Amino acid sequence: MMGKGSVNHNTRAFSAKNVDKERSIYNVEFCHKSIKKVYHELFNEALERYNAKQKRSDRKIDSYYEKIRQSKQEKLFHEVIFQIGNKDDTNVRSEEGQLAKEILVDFMQDFQERNPNLYVFSAHLHMDEETPHVHIDFVPFIRNSKRGLDIRVSLKGALAEQGFRGGTRGDTEWNQWIESEKQELALVMEHYGVRWKQLGTHNKHLSVLNYEKQEREKELQELQQTITSSREDLLDIYDRQDEARERIERTRERKERLEDEIDELFATSEELHSDTEALKETRNQLLSDNEELEKQQKKLQRELDKMVESKEVMERNIHAYDEELRWQLPEPGALMSAKAYRDKKALPLLEKLKELVKNLTIKSVQLAETVKRLTDRVDTLESQVGYLREKNRDQQDRIEELEEKETNFEYLKDYLGKSEVEGIVEYARSKEQADREKERYYGRGR
C-alpha cells in the first residue's frame, strides 16, 4: 500500500495506540537520514547550475526543499509499505511472523539497487504491531531534465526512467512499479518456501458498503495519480513555453546585435568609399608633388653645375694671374725714375688688380648667397620629401585597415547570405534617409 509517510512514526519518535512498546526493540532500521540533508546532497549542484543560467532574479530558487514542500504537484517524499499476510495468519508473535520478518529483511537488501531513481532515506521494519511490515520512504528524482533543474523531483519521471510507462488510468507508472515489486517479493518468498496465495476474492467477507468504499478509494488513488501526471505534463508544457520565450528573446537579442553590426559595417563601408576617394586625391597630389620635386631637383642640379663651372673658371683665372704677363709687374728700365715707374707701370697694374679683386669679391658674395639659398632649398625639399613619405605610410596603413574592414564585411555576407545583408543595408539606408527627411522637416518647423 501507499502511505502518507510519517518518519517520526516509523522511527518511533512517537508511538501510536496500536504499538506494543515492549516489542519495539525487535524493529529493524535499514537507514534513516535527514530529508533536508538528502535534498542538499541530491539537488544542490543542479540548483546552482539552474540559478546560474537565470537572467531574471525572480526566477532563481533559494531553496529547492522549500519549493517542493510548498508545491501542489510534487511531494517531498513518498512512502510504500510492504506486508506479508495479516494479523491472523502471520502474527508477529508466531513462527510465520518471524519468517515474514526474514523475508522482508531479504527483500530490502536489493531494493535500492533495483530502484536507482528512488533515493531511500528512511526504511524501518516494524515488529511491534500485529503483523510484520516495512515502511520505505524515498525521494523520486530524474536526471537530464529539459525543464527546471536538470536533476529534479518527479515520481512519474523517476519510474519512467526505470522502465515503467503509464498506460490507461488503471495502469499508471505507480501501479506497474508496485506490481513489479510484488513480484520481487514473491520471488524472495519462494526462496523461503512460501507461495503467494492470490485469492482474488479476499474482499468478499467485507460488507458491500465497505467493499464499495474501498473500491472508490482505489479509484480515487488512481485518479490522484492521473491528476499528478497531468499536472506534471502541464508543468512540462509551461516550462517548454518559458524555454521557447527565452529562445525567442535570445534570438531577438542576437538579431538586434546583428543589425547593430550591419549598421556599423554599413557605416564602415560608406567610410571606406569616402576614404578611398580621399586616398585617390591624395595619391594624385603625391604624384604631382613628386613631379614638382623632380623638376626642382633638376633645376637645383643645373644651378650646382653652374657653380661648379664658375668655380673651375675662377680656378683657371687664378692660375692666369700667376702666369700671364699682363698680370706681372715689369722690371723698371735703366733710365726710368721711380715716379715714372710708379705712374706708368705700378699704378695702372694696381688699378687693374683692384678692379679684379672687387669683381671677385662681388662674385664670391653672390656665390655664397646662392649656396645658402640652394642649401635652404635642399633642406626644404628634404623636409617635404620626409613629410610626403610619412603621409604615404599613414595612407598605406589606412588602406590596409579599410581593406580589413572590407574583408569583414565580405565574411558577414558569406555568413548571413548576400541577399540578407543587402536587404539589411537597404533597410539601413532607407532608415537613414527617413531620419534625414524627418530632421529636415522638424528643422523647417522650428
Buried (B, 14 or more C-beta within 10 A) or exposed (E): EEBEBBBEBBBBEEEEEEBBEEBBEBBBEBEEBEBEEBBBBBBEEBBEEBBEEEEEEEEEBEBBBEBBBEEEBBBBBBBBBBBBBEEEEBBBEBEBBBBBBEBBBBBBEEBBEEBEBBBBBBBBBBBBBBBBBBBBBBBBBBEEBEBBBBBBBBBBBBBBBBEBEBEEEEBBBBBBBBEBBEEBBBEBBEEEEBEEEEEEEEEEEEEEEEEEEEEEEEEEBBEEBBEBBEBBEEBBEEBEEEEEEBEEEEEEEEEEEBEEBBBEBBEBBEEBEEBBEEBEEBEEEBEEBEEEBEEBBEEBEEBBEEBEEBEEEBEEEEEEEEEEEEBEEEEBEEEEEEEEBBEBBBEEBEEEEEEEEEEEEEEEEEBEEBEEEBEEBBEEBEEBBEEBEEBEEEBEEBBEEBEEBBEBBEEBBEEBEEEBBEEBBEBBEEEBEEEEEEEEEEEEEE
